[in-house]
């Protein structure tokens, strides 16, 4: 059935969805799909194998991925645990290959076994006839995935790190994850210090998704955690001068009037300025004190029962030294988006809660990473002897902190409420106690940079000898990637195809699936350039609407992770994507 050009957009969209399901055609890689099930995968002449991690497009009802490697007796388990071959057992990707009679040393050293060559821990293991993928992502027959910024021990490691970092920065700026500066070239240091023009549209969406996952993990799924919203600025406490690094809010006109008043002596000007600084409002440098200000009200909300917590996500300000000036006293205002959990518990259980939240937070950061081992933690004590832990991410240039957990004791509450200590007491069983405060503070901007570094992969074609041909892919986790689907038009009548695209766009958006409207582009782009663009934008799937869609409702679906193309009926696309993303959340 061919839809006539005179149909309205809504009618055309309904007819495309109602078209009879079409059996999938064999495409590059040997895909096959029936009417009741959708198969995404490839076939190389061995028995079918199911992979079970959402990162390899599996683990959802009615969706199977068939990875059949051309070695008889080779079965692939979950992508995170490698390949099982008779006589060769593969452990986790970071610990290499276990072979009878062969013992591995530390993960940083390669093992030389006849027929088995292992690179550094960040690289895949190569066995004749077997290609193993990094954790969470399966490898198709056409690509071998390599971490671009993992240096091999020996000469040239630092150069590889620098080259990989520059490559990633270029991709992030070209694809609008990070904003550049027309006047100067920005390096990674500018983004780490929070002294940059800000994130681009895709970077904003990535940070929003990261914050949403943090909120779901810390607030939504917890019975005793409540949301608060503190002001960007707060008044100074009576009798307490602002800290030296705190930004004060002073009206420019009032300051100019004081400095231009010739009747005032230097001593008088200094006294007036000191008084002005002591009474002016302050920009917040963290989210902790805003939560402490709401502690008493929230304690009444839970009937004074401990433990409980207060959570918030917001922008904080910090000083950044301006390197253009030799005077180190001149600082610019840096911004960073922070997430904060302030946890109140009895002194008796404070240490246990610190350990609990450390495990939870480290596990959470690792959940979305291709290389989980790049996230680590270390204990510390501050100047006052209070214990805490810092979570780090190992960037190519070294470790950077992304989250801090600190047991503050009861001093913060006592200093904020010196005359209302009785109102601070909560119930710990039958006892009334002043709680200890545990601060869990995450730098979401730093987290965005960490996951961008973690996601970059280079894919080399196994069908060509040209090692210089590499496909750059940002393989962000399905829950974090800014755009899930790109809609493109294939061959066929432009008006009708665009109407179908618009109907599909509306359906996906209504179900919370972000879409890139590629069908609006009027300039013709070669398919390989289009795929390269969307891979660098970390778009999970590319959907092609063509004349076949008008005839039978069939669309073409291309996967970012496997590069495989599959035919699917348009009516099943929404359910497939929803199940795929839901499965990724539950891993």
N, C-alpha and C positions, 0 to 999 in steps of 0.2 A: 504494500500500500504506500503510495507516494502522496505526501500532503501537498495540496495546491498552494501556490504563493499567496492566495487571497485570504488564508486563514488568519485569525487573530492570534496574538502571542499566547494568550491563555489556552486557546483551543489547540494550538500547535503543541504546546507543552504537554497537555493532557493526552493528546494522541501519541506522542513519543513515548510517554510512560506506559500507555496502554497497549503498545505494540507487542506482538507475540514474542516471548523470550526466544532468543537466538542462540543456538549452540555455538560455543566458542570455536574460533578457528585456530589452527596451529600457526604460531608466529615464531619469530626469532627466539631460539632457546627451547622450542617445543612445548609451549604452554598448552594446556587443555582445560576446559571448563564445561561442566554440565549445566542443566537448567536449575538444578536444586543446590548445587555447590559451586563455589568459586575457587579455582586453584590458581595460586600465584607461585611460580617457581620455574625450574628448568630441568631438563632431562639429558643425561649423557650416556645412557645405555646401561644402567644398573637398576636394582630394585628401588622403589620409591621410599623416601625417608621423610619423616615429618620433623620439622624443627619447631620448638615450642616457646620461643620467646617473642614477645610483640615486636622487638626490634628487627626480627626477620620475617615479619608479616605472617605471624602464626598466632595460635592460642585463642582464636575467637571462633564461636560456633558457626559452622558452615563454611569456614575458611581454612584451607590447607595449603601449606607450602611444600612442594616436593623438591628436595635437593637430592639428586641422585648422582653421586660422584662415580666416575668411570673406573672403579676398582671393585671387583667382586668381593663381597663380604665386608664392605665398609659401610658402617651405619653412623649417621651423624646424630648426636643427641642435641641437647640445647646448645646454642651457639656459645654460651659462656663456659662450656666444658670441653670444647674441642672435638676431636675425631677419634673414634675407636677403631683400631686396626689390629688384627690378630698378631700378638707379640709386641704390640706397641700400645701403651695406655697413656693417654694424655691427661694431665691434671689441669689445674686452673691455668689460664693463658699466661699468667705471670710467673709460673714456676716450671714451664717447659714440658719436656717429654720424659716419661718414665719407661725405661727399657730394662728387661731382666739382665742383671749383671752390670748395669751402668748406674752409678750414683751421681747425682747432681750436687754441685756445691751451692754457693749462694746464688740467688736469682740473677745477680749481675754478671755471671760468667756463663759463656756458651759451652755446650756439650758437643763434642765431636763423636758421632756414632756413624758407622757405615750406612749410608742411605738416609741419614737424618742430619740436617743442618739447622742449627738454631741460632737466631740472631740475639740481639738484646731483648730483655723481657718485654719491651713495648712492641716487638715485632711478632708476626705470626710464625708458626713452625712449618717448615716445608718438608713434606714426605713425598717421594716419587708417586705421582698420580693422585695425591691428596692435597687439597688447598684448605687450610684452616683459617677461619675468620677471627677477627678480634671479638671480644665478648659483646653479646647483644645483637650483632649484625652478621648475617650469613653472607657468604661470598658466592657470587654467581660464576658461571663458567667463563665469562669474558673479562673478569677483573680480578686482580690480586690487590688487597687493600694494605696500605702501608701508612703508619703514623708519620706525618710529615715532619714533626718537630722532635722526634725521638732521635737523639744522637747516638751513634755507635761508639762504644768505648775505643779510644784511640785518637789518632790525629784527625782533625777536622770536625770534632763533635761540636765545638763552640760555633764554628762557621755554619754548620747545619742548623743549630738552634737559632742563630741570627737570621739565616735565610728563611727558615720556617716562620719565624715571628714576623718578618717583613711581609711575607706572602699572606699571612693571615690578616695583618693590619690592612693591607691593600684590598683584600676581599671584603673585609668588614666595612671599609669606607666606600668602596664602589657599590656595594649592595645595601648601603644605608642602614647597617647595624650601628655604626659609629659615625658621628658627624666630623668632618674634617674642618680645617681652617684655611681660608683663602690667603691669609697673610703669612702663615708659617706652617711648616711641616710638623705635625703632631706625632710624637712617639708614644709608646705604651706607657711611659712614665706619666704623661699628662693625664691619661685616663685613670691610672691607678691613684693619682693624687687628688682626683676630683676637680682638676683645673682644665676643663675642656668645654667646647661649645654644647655638649650634651649628646645624647643618643639620637640616632636616626629613627625613622618610623618603625623599621623592623626591630631595632634594639629596644625601643619602647615597648613593643608587643612582647618581646622576649622577657624583659624585666617584669611586665605585668603578669605574664604566665608564671614566672618564677615566684612572684609575690602571692599569686593565687594558690600555688601548690604549698607554699609556706603556711598560708592562712588555713588551708584545708587540713594540714597536718597538725598545726599547733592549736588552732582555735575551734574549728568546726567539729573535729572528731574528739574533742576533750569536754568532759562534763564540768570541769572546774575552772575553765579559762574564759574570760570575758573581754570583749573589745572595748577599748577606750580611745578617745580622740583628744589629744592635748594641743594647745596653741603653738604656733611657730615661734612665739616669743613669750616671755614671762617677766614679771616684775621682780626686781631684786628683793631678797629677804631683808627685813629690818635689821639694821646693825651689822649686816654682812656685805662687805665690798665685793664686787664682781671679780671673778677669777681673771688672771692676766690675759688668757687667750680667748676670753669670751667677747663676742661682737656685741657692741652696744648700739641701741637705736637712738640717734641724736639728730634732731632736726637741723638741716644744713643752714637754714637762715639764722637760727639762734646762735650757732657756732660762729658763723661769719660775723654776726653783730658783735659778739664778745671780742673776737680777735681784732676787729677794726676800731674798737673803742679806745681812743688815745688817752682818755682821762684815767683809765685803769693802769695801775702799775703791773709789773710782771708778777709780783706776789699775788695781787688781787685777781689777775687773770687765771693764775694757777689754781687759786682757791675756788673760783667760780667753775672752772673746768672739772675740778675734783668733785665738787658737789653735783655737777651735772652728770658725771659718770656714775656716781653712787645712786642716783635716783632714776636713771634712764632704764628702759626695758632692755632685755637681752635676747638675742637670737639663740635658739636652743642648739646645743652641741650634741645632744643625745636625746633619747626618748625615755630614759629612766625617770627623771625627776617629774615629768608630766604624769607618769603612772603613779608615782608615790603620792602626788597631790590628790589623787582620786582613791587612795587606798581605803580611807575610813568609810566613804560612801559605799564602796564595793564590798567591804567587810560586812556591812549591814545587809547587803543583798543576799549573802550566803549564810545569814544568821550567825555570823562570827565563827564559822567553821573553817578550820585549816585542814589541808593546804588549799590554796587557790592561786589563780594567776591573772594578770592583766596583759593584754597584747595590743600592739599597735604597729602600723607601717606608715612611715612618713619621711620627709626630707629633713636632714640635719645639716648644720653648717660648721665648717672648720677653717682655720687659717692656713693659707698656702703661701709660702715665701715666694716672692716675685724675683726670679733669677735675672731679670733685666736690670735690676738695681743692685748696687754693691752694698747698700744699707740693708742689713738683714731684718731691720725692724719694720720694713714695709711688707705688708702681707695682703694677699687678695682673698676674697671669700670663695672657698670651695664648697661644693654641695655633694651630698651623697644620699641615696635612698636607703634607709635602715629599716630593719624589722626587729622588734623588741618583745621579749617575753619577760615579765617580772614575776617571779614565783615566790610566794610567801609560804613558809613552812616553819615548824617548830625547830628550835636549835637541836633537838634530839635527832631529828631526821634530815637535817640540812645536808650533811655529807652524802647520805644515800641519794637524795634528790639530785645533787650535783653529778654523781656518777650516772644516774638514770638519764638525765637530760643530755649528758655528753654522749652516751651510746645512741640515743635517739637522733640527735642532731647529726652525728657523723654518718650514721646509717642513711639518713635522709639525703645528705649531700651526695653520697655515693650512689644512691638509687638511680639518678638521672645521668650518670657518667658512663662513657665507654671505657675509660680507664679508672676504675674506682680507687685504685691504690694511690693515685695522685692526691687524694684527700687524706690528710693525716691530722694528728692532734699531739699536743705536748702540754704538760702541766707547768704552772708557774705560780709565783707568789708576788703580790704587789709590794709597794714600799711599806705598807702597814701590816704585812704578813698574812694577808688574806689569800686563800687558795683559789685557784681557778684553772681553766684550760683554754687553749687557743686552737682553733681549727685552721688548717692551712691548705692551700692548693699549690702544687708544684708546677709553676709556670716554667717555660723554657729557660728563663733567666734566673730562677730561684723560687723559693717559697714566699708566698704572700698570705697574710692573715685574711680570712673571710668571716670569721665569727669568734666571739669571745664569751666565755662563761665565767662568771666571777661570783663567789659567795661573799656578799657584802656584810654579813652579820646583821645586827640590829642598829648599827650606828647611824645609817642613813635615815631611818624612820625617827630615831630619837632626836637628831639634829633638826629635822623638818617640823616635828611636833614636840618641842621641849616642854610644853605646859599641858599636854593632853595625853600623857602616857597611858592613862587608864583606857582611853578610847582605842589605843593601838592593840590591845590584847585580843587575841582570838582563842578559840577553844581547840585544844589538842587533847582529845578524849575528855576527861573530866577536869583538866587543868586549864587555867587561863594564862597564856604566855604571850610575850611580845615576839612576833615572828622574826626569823632571819630572812633576809632578802637575797634571792639568787637572780642575777641579771644575765639574760641570754640575748646578746646583741649581734645581729647579722648584717653584714654589708652587702646588700643586694646588687649594687653596681659592680662590686668586686666579683660577686657570684656570676653575673652575666659574662664578664671577661673570662672567668674560669671555664665556663661551659663552652664559650666560643673556642677557646684553645683546645679543650677536650674534644670538640666535635670535628675538627679539621682532619680530613683524610685525603690521601692521594691514591687514585686507582690507576693501575697500569694495565693496558690491554694485553691479554695473554695470546692474542691472535696476531700480534705484530712484534717485530724485533726492535722497533723504535722505542727505546726506554724514555725518550724525552716526551712522548705523548702521555700526559698524565691528566686524569680527570680530578679536579678539585671539588670536594664535596664537604659541606658542613652537615654532619649527621647529628643534629640536635635531637634529643629525646622527643618522641611524639607529643608528650604533654607540654613541652617547652617551645617547640618550634613555632615561630610566629604565624606562619601560613601553612595550613594542612593540604590544600588542594589548589592547583592552578587549572583554570578552564580555558581551553584553546579550541579554535575552529579548524577542522580539516577541510577537505574539498567538498564543494556543494554550494547550493544557493545561499548567499551570504545573509539575506534578510531572515529566512526561515531558521538557519543555524543560530543566528544571534538571538532570536526569540527563545529557542530551546535553551541556550546558554543562560539567558536571563531567568528563565523559570527554574533551572537547576541551581543557579546562584542563590535565588530567594529561598529555595527549600533548604539548602545547606546552611545558610546564614541563620535561618529560623531555628535550626537545631544546634546552634553553637559551634559550627564548623567554619573556620576562617577560610576565605576563598580569595584567590588572586584573579581578577577579571582580565585574563590575557586576551580574550576575544574582542576587547575594545581596541586593541592595537591595530592600526591600519597599515603599518609598514610590514612587508614580508621579511621574515627572519628564517634562515636555514634551521632545520630541526636540531642539528647538533649544537648550534649556538644557543638555541632555546633551552635545550636540556642542560647545557653548561650553566646558563644563567639561573635556572631554577634550582640546580644542585647547589650552587653557591648561595642561593637564598634559603636553602634548607627546606624546600617545599617537599612534603612527603610524596605526593602523587600528582601527576599531570594527566588530566582527562581531555581526550579529544572527541569533539562532537562533529560528526561528518554526515554525508548523505546516507550512510548505513543507519545512522540514528533515526533519520526521518522514515526510513523504510521499515526497520525492524526494532528500533529502540536500543540498538547495540552501541556502546561507547568503547573507546580504547583507553585503558588505564596503564600508565607507566610508573613504575616504582623508583623512588630515589635511591633506595638501598641496594636493590638488585639490578637496576636498569632494565628489568624485564617488562615486556608489554603483554597485556592481557585483555581479552574481550569480555565485557560484562554488560548485562542489561541495565539500562539507566534507572529502572525502578529499584534496583538492589544497591545502588551506590551509597545512598544515605545510611542504610543499615550496616553495610560493610565498614564504612568509615567510623561510624559510632562505636561499633563493637571493637574495631581495631584500637581506637584511642582509649576506650574503657579498659581493654585488656592491658594496655601499656601502663595505665595507672595502678593496676592491681599487682604488678610484678614487684 
